[in-house]
Amino acid sequence: MGAGESKVSTALAVVAFVGLAAGAIYKLCASGASDSNKKTTKAPGRDGFIPRHDFEQNPNFRGLRKGN
């Protein structure tokens, strides 16, 4: 293996690492932004919160609102 091939393989490794790091950072930022925009509601019978959409779509919890 010559000096030129070593430089090329090192450059490819650096480019791959930078690409993976950028992708990981983007995924972390993108998932955090979408989660923070979701409405949540108190989880019935548990401590904590669940996404409101999941709660409303669950047939076990239909009719629990006041007035229904």
N, CA, C and O atoms as CSV, one atom per row, in Angstrom:
chain,resi,resn,atom,element,x,y,z
A,1,MET,N,N,0.861,-1.162,0.000
A,1,MET,CA,C,0.000,0.000,0.000
A,1,MET,C,C,0.906,1.224,0.000
A,1,MET,O,O,1.820,1.326,0.818
A,2,GLY,N,N,0.651,2.148,-0.916
A,2,GLY,CA,C,1.486,3.338,-1.031
A,2,GLY,C,C,0.983,4.467,-0.158
A,2,GLY,O,O,-0.066,4.361,0.477
A,3,ALA,N,N,1.737,5.542,-0.133
A,3,ALA,CA,C,1.386,6.713,0.676
A,3,ALA,C,C,0.101,7.359,0.170
A,3,ALA,O,O,-0.685,7.882,0.961
A,4,GLY,N,N,-0.117,7.325,-1.142
A,4,GLY,CA,C,-1.323,7.914,-1.715
A,4,GLY,C,C,-2.579,7.163,-1.302
A,4,GLY,O,O,-3.609,7.771,-1.012
A,5,GLU,N,N,-2.488,5.839,-1.278
A,5,GLU,CA,C,-3.637,5.029,-0.872
A,5,GLU,C,C,-3.959,5.230,0.606
A,5,GLU,O,O,-5.126,5.200,0.995
A,6,SER,N,N,-2.953,5.430,1.415
A,6,SER,CA,C,-3.159,5.657,2.845
A,6,SER,C,C,-3.893,6.967,3.089
A,6,SER,O,O,-4.782,7.040,3.938
A,7,LYS,N,N,-3.518,8.006,2.339
A,7,LYS,CA,C,-4.168,9.312,2.481
A,7,LYS,C,C,-5.629,9.238,2.031
A,7,LYS,O,O,-6.501,9.847,2.651
A,8,VAL,N,N,-5.894,8.500,0.963
A,8,VAL,CA,C,-7.258,8.357,0.456
A,8,VAL,C,C,-8.126,7.614,1.466
A,8,VAL,O,O,-9.258,8.023,1.727
A,9,SER,N,N,-7.613,6.539,2.030
A,9,SER,CA,C,-8.412,5.781,2.990
A,9,SER,C,C,-8.646,6.597,4.265
A,9,SER,O,O,-9.716,6.509,4.868
A,10,THR,N,N,-7.657,7.385,4.675
A,10,THR,CA,C,-7.830,8.252,5.845
A,10,THR,C,C,-8.880,9.314,5.553
A,10,THR,O,O,-9.723,9.603,6.403
A,11,ALA,N,N,-8.837,9.898,4.358
A,11,ALA,CA,C,-9.811,10.925,3.984
A,11,ALA,C,C,-11.222,10.336,3.947
A,11,ALA,O,O,-12.172,10.977,4.395
A,12,LEU,N,N,-11.360,9.133,3.421
A,12,LEU,CA,C,-12.678,8.490,3.374
A,12,LEU,C,C,-13.198,8.194,4.775
A,12,LEU,O,O,-14.390,8.345,5.043
A,13,ALA,N,N,-12.323,7.782,5.650
A,13,ALA,CA,C,-12.732,7.507,7.031
A,13,ALA,C,C,-13.197,8.789,7.719
A,13,ALA,O,O,-14.183,8.774,8.456
A,14,VAL,N,N,-12.500,9.887,7.485
A,14,VAL,CA,C,-12.881,11.166,8.090
A,14,VAL,C,C,-14.226,11.622,7.549
A,14,VAL,O,O,-15.083,12.068,8.312
A,15,VAL,N,N,-14.419,11.514,6.244
A,15,VAL,CA,C,-15.689,11.919,5.632
A,15,VAL,C,C,-16.836,11.056,6.167
A,15,VAL,O,O,-17.914,11.575,6.455
A,16,ALA,N,N,-16.615,9.764,6.301
A,16,ALA,CA,C,-17.653,8.874,6.827
A,16,ALA,C,C,-17.997,9.226,8.264
A,16,ALA,O,O,-19.170,9.251,8.636
A,17,PHE,N,N,-16.981,9.499,9.073
A,17,PHE,CA,C,-17.216,9.860,10.467
A,17,PHE,C,C,-17.998,11.162,10.576
A,17,PHE,O,O,-18.944,11.253,11.358
A,18,VAL,N,N,-17.612,12.168,9.801
A,18,VAL,CA,C,-18.313,13.456,9.839
A,18,VAL,C,C,-19.760,13.278,9.391
A,18,VAL,O,O,-20.666,13.875,9.972
A,19,GLY,N,N,-19.982,12.463,8.366
A,19,GLY,CA,C,-21.344,12.212,7.897
A,19,GLY,C,C,-22.200,11.514,8.942
A,19,GLY,O,O,-23.360,11.874,9.141
A,20,LEU,N,N,-21.638,10.527,9.603
A,20,LEU,CA,C,-22.386,9.825,10.651
A,20,LEU,C,C,-22.674,10.746,11.833
A,20,LEU,O,O,-23.767,10.712,12.397
A,21,ALA,N,N,-21.703,11.560,12.206
A,21,ALA,CA,C,-21.901,12.481,13.324
A,21,ALA,C,C,-22.983,13.507,12.987
A,21,ALA,O,O,-23.840,13.810,13.817
A,22,ALA,N,N,-22.938,14.038,11.768
A,22,ALA,CA,C,-23.953,15.016,11.359
A,22,ALA,C,C,-25.341,14.381,11.335
A,22,ALA,O,O,-26.315,15.002,11.760
A,23,GLY,N,N,-25.436,13.154,10.843
A,23,GLY,CA,C,-26.720,12.459,10.819
A,23,GLY,C,C,-27.259,12.204,12.216
A,23,GLY,O,O,-28.458,12.347,12.456
A,24,ALA,N,N,-26.386,11.827,13.138
A,24,ALA,CA,C,-26.820,11.573,14.515
A,24,ALA,C,C,-27.302,12.855,15.184
A,24,ALA,O,O,-28.311,12.848,15.888
A,25,ILE,N,N,-26.592,13.941,14.968
A,25,ILE,CA,C,-27.006,15.231,15.548
A,25,ILE,C,C,-28.335,15.673,14.964
A,25,ILE,O,O,-29.202,16.150,15.696
A,26,TYR,N,N,-28.509,15.522,13.660
A,26,TYR,CA,C,-29.772,15.898,13.026
A,26,TYR,C,C,-30.928,15.075,13.590
A,26,TYR,O,O,-31.995,15.614,13.884
A,27,LYS,N,N,-30.713,13.774,13.737
A,27,LYS,CA,C,-31.778,12.904,14.253
A,27,LYS,C,C,-32.163,13.284,15.672
A,27,LYS,O,O,-33.346,13.287,16.014
A,28,LEU,N,N,-31.183,13.605,16.498
A,28,LEU,CA,C,-31.479,14.031,17.865
A,28,LEU,C,C,-32.272,15.330,17.888
A,28,LEU,O,O,-33.235,15.465,18.643
A,29,CYS,N,N,-31.866,16.276,17.064
A,29,CYS,CA,C,-32.558,17.573,17.033
A,29,CYS,C,C,-33.957,17.447,16.434
A,29,CYS,O,O,-34.900,18.062,16.931
A,30,ALA,N,N,-34.094,16.675,15.395
A,30,ALA,CA,C,-35.387,16.537,14.729
A,30,ALA,C,C,-36.388,15.795,15.608
A,30,ALA,O,O,-37.555,16.182,15.669
A,31,SER,N,N,-35.958,14.751,16.280
A,31,SER,CA,C,-36.900,13.992,17.106
A,31,SER,C,C,-37.319,14.787,18.336
A,31,SER,O,O,-38.465,14.685,18.775
A,32,GLY,N,N,-36.425,15.562,18.887
A,32,GLY,CA,C,-36.763,16.386,20.043
A,32,GLY,C,C,-37.768,17.465,19.700
A,32,GLY,O,O,-38.651,17.770,20.502
A,33,ALA,N,N,-37.645,18.045,18.517
A,33,ALA,CA,C,-38.556,19.111,18.110
A,33,ALA,C,C,-39.961,18.565,17.877
A,33,ALA,O,O,-40.941,19.209,18.254
A,34,SER,N,N,-40.075,17.402,17.267
A,34,SER,CA,C,-41.406,16.870,16.991
A,34,SER,C,C,-42.087,16.388,18.274
A,34,SER,O,O,-43.304,16.514,18.413
A,35,ASP,N,N,-41.308,15.838,19.212
A,35,ASP,CA,C,-41.898,15.382,20.458
A,35,ASP,C,C,-42.397,16.537,21.306
A,35,ASP,O,O,-43.421,16.410,21.977
A,36,SER,N,N,-41.699,17.654,21.289
A,36,SER,CA,C,-42.098,18.779,22.126
A,36,SER,C,C,-43.353,19.460,21.599
A,36,SER,O,O,-44.019,20.181,22.342
A,37,ASN,N,N,-43.685,19.246,20.330
A,37,ASN,CA,C,-44.878,19.862,19.755
A,37,ASN,C,C,-46.126,19.011,19.950
A,37,ASN,O,O,-47.231,19.472,19.660
A,38,LYS,N,N,-45.979,17.793,20.428
A,38,LYS,CA,C,-47.132,16.916,20.627
A,38,LYS,C,C,-47.830,17.276,21.932
A,38,LYS,O,O,-47.184,17.564,22.939
A,39,LYS,N,N,-49.160,17.254,21.897
A,39,LYS,CA,C,-49.927,17.481,23.120
A,39,LYS,C,C,-49.907,16.215,23.952
A,39,LYS,O,O,-49.941,15.109,23.413
A,40,THR,N,N,-49.852,16.377,25.267
A,40,THR,CA,C,-49.859,15.234,26.164
A,40,THR,C,C,-51.009,15.352,27.149
A,40,THR,O,O,-51.598,16.418,27.325
A,41,THR,N,N,-51.310,14.239,27.782
A,41,THR,CA,C,-52.341,14.204,28.802
A,41,THR,C,C,-51.864,13.291,29.929
A,41,THR,O,O,-51.000,12.442,29.715
A,42,LYS,N,N,-52.410,13.459,31.099
A,42,LYS,CA,C,-52.053,12.623,32.252
A,42,LYS,C,C,-52.419,11.181,31.943
A,42,LYS,O,O,-53.534,10.895,31.507
A,43,ALA,N,N,-51.496,10.293,32.166
A,43,ALA,CA,C,-51.744,8.876,31.919
A,43,ALA,C,C,-52.664,8.328,33.000
A,43,ALA,O,O,-52.349,8.446,34.184
A,44,PRO,N,N,-53.789,7.735,32.628
A,44,PRO,CA,C,-54.707,7.211,33.625
A,44,PRO,C,C,-54.086,6.059,34.421
A,44,PRO,O,O,-53.589,5.089,33.849
A,45,GLY,N,N,-54.123,6.184,35.731
A,45,GLY,CA,C,-53.621,5.133,36.596
A,45,GLY,C,C,-52.113,5.048,36.704
A,45,GLY,O,O,-51.596,4.113,37.315
A,46,ARG,N,N,-51.395,5.995,36.128
A,46,ARG,CA,C,-49.928,5.967,36.163
A,46,ARG,C,C,-49.406,7.361,36.446
A,46,ARG,O,O,-50.093,8.356,36.216
A,47,ASP,N,N,-48.186,7.419,36.946
A,47,ASP,CA,C,-47.502,8.698,37.057
A,47,ASP,C,C,-46.905,9.012,35.695
A,47,ASP,O,O,-46.288,8.148,35.072
A,48,GLY,N,N,-47.078,10.214,35.239
A,48,GLY,CA,C,-46.493,10.603,33.965
A,48,GLY,C,C,-47.536,10.972,32.940
A,48,GLY,O,O,-48.731,11.030,33.230
A,49,PHE,N,N,-47.063,11.220,31.742
A,49,PHE,CA,C,-47.914,11.685,30.666
A,49,PHE,C,C,-47.735,10.806,29.440
A,49,PHE,O,O,-46.696,10.169,29.266
A,50,ILE,N,N,-48.769,10.777,28.579
A,50,ILE,CA,C,-48.736,10.050,27.322
A,50,ILE,C,C,-49.183,11.001,26.226
A,50,ILE,O,O,-49.841,12.000,26.517
A,51,PRO,N,N,-48.842,10.718,24.964
A,51,PRO,CA,C,-49.319,11.568,23.871
A,51,PRO,C,C,-50.849,11.560,23.818
A,51,PRO,O,O,-51.470,10.499,23.886
A,52,ARG,N,N,-51.444,12.731,23.697
A,52,ARG,CA,C,-52.908,12.854,23.705
A,52,ARG,C,C,-53.533,12.073,22.554
A,52,ARG,O,O,-54.593,11.471,22.729
A,53,HIS,N,N,-52.904,12.068,21.390
A,53,HIS,CA,C,-53.445,11.351,20.237
A,53,HIS,C,C,-53.596,9.869,20.544
A,53,HIS,O,O,-54.617,9.267,20.210
A,54,ASP,N,N,-52.579,9.269,21.183
A,54,ASP,CA,C,-52.652,7.851,21.541
A,54,ASP,C,C,-53.800,7.595,22.516
A,54,ASP,O,O,-54.507,6.594,22.390
A,55,PHE,N,N,-53.988,8.479,23.473
A,55,PHE,CA,C,-55.057,8.341,24.455
A,55,PHE,C,C,-56.425,8.417,23.779
A,55,PHE,O,O,-57.301,7.594,24.042
A,56,GLU,N,N,-56.600,9.411,22.904
A,56,GLU,CA,C,-57.907,9.602,22.265
A,56,GLU,C,C,-58.243,8.469,21.305
A,56,GLU,O,O,-59.421,8.175,21.098
A,57,GLN,N,N,-57.241,7.826,20.714
A,57,GLN,CA,C,-57.489,6.753,19.762
A,57,GLN,C,C,-57.738,5.404,20.432
A,57,GLN,O,O,-58.197,4.470,19.775
A,58,ASN,N,N,-57.443,5.286,21.721
A,58,ASN,CA,C,-57.613,4.027,22.432
A,58,ASN,C,C,-59.085,3.835,22.784
A,58,ASN,O,O,-59.640,4.647,23.525
A,59,PRO,N,N,-59.740,2.779,22.272
A,59,PRO,CA,C,-61.175,2.580,22.530
A,59,PRO,C,C,-61.495,2.314,24.001
A,59,PRO,O,O,-62.646,2.478,24.404
A,60,ASN,N,N,-60.530,1.916,24.805
A,60,ASN,CA,C,-60.778,1.664,26.225
A,60,ASN,C,C,-61.095,2.959,26.986
A,60,ASN,O,O,-61.706,2.913,28.054
A,61,PHE,N,N,-60.697,4.076,26.461
A,61,PHE,CA,C,-60.864,5.345,27.171
A,61,PHE,C,C,-61.937,6.239,26.553
A,61,PHE,O,O,-62.047,7.404,26.933
A,62,ARG,N,N,-62.714,5.737,25.632
A,62,ARG,CA,C,-63.788,6.553,25.049
A,62,ARG,C,C,-64.885,6.784,26.082
A,62,ARG,O,O,-65.205,5.888,26.864
A,63,GLY,N,N,-65.445,7.952,26.086
A,63,GLY,CA,C,-66.548,8.253,26.955
A,63,GLY,C,C,-66.149,8.615,28.376
A,63,GLY,O,O,-67.012,8.694,29.251
A,64,LEU,N,N,-64.857,8.839,28.630
A,64,LEU,CA,C,-64.420,9.180,29.987
A,64,LEU,C,C,-64.478,10.686,30.259
A,64,LEU,O,O,-64.358,11.114,31.407
A,65,ARG,N,N,-64.659,11.473,29.227
A,65,ARG,CA,C,-64.701,12.911,29.418
A,65,ARG,C,C,-65.991,13.298,30.133
A,65,ARG,O,O,-67.009,12.614,30.035
A,66,LYS,N,N,-65.919,14.415,30.855
A,66,LYS,CA,C,-67.139,14.918,31.499
A,66,LYS,C,C,-68.135,15.312,30.445
A,66,LYS,O,O,-67.758,15.896,29.429
A,67,GLY,N,N,-69.375,15.014,30.654
A,67,GLY,CA,C,-70.420,15.375,29.711
A,67,GLY,C,C,-70.744,14.269,28.709
A,67,GLY,O,O,-71.698,14.414,27.945
A,68,ASN,N,N,-70.005,13.196,28.685
A,68,ASN,CA,C,-70.292,12.087,27.750
A,68,ASN,C,C,-71.074,11.008,28.439
A,68,ASN,O,O,-71.409,9.998,27.821
